[in-house]
């Protein structure tokens, strides 16, 4: 997966209703948001610098986490 570097990154998805969702690029500070009553969430990570090595992105909530690997920025 390739993500644009140097611009804020917005992620949308579904989680358990009213649960806290954390999104982070490996080694970075996580951004936390709360899913709404229907489980929808939108979170924006700050602009990420270009990286010479693949990165990982972790999205987690109370039910578990999903890790995306080999992300290029």
URCOR-V760872 format. One record per backbone hydrogen bond with DSSP energy under -1.0 kcal/mol. NH is the residue of the N-H (numbers start at 0). CO is the residue of the C=O. If there is no record, write none. Layout:
BEGIN
nh = {NH:NH}
co = {CO:CO}
END
This chain:
BEGIN
nh = {2:5:8:10:12:14:17:18:20:21:22:23:25:27:30:32:34:35:38:40:42:44:54:56:57:58:59:60:63:65:67:70:71}
co = {71:47:44:42:40:38:35:15:32:59:30:57:55:24:22:20:18:39:35:12:10:8:70:67:23:65:21:63:60:58:56:54:0}
END
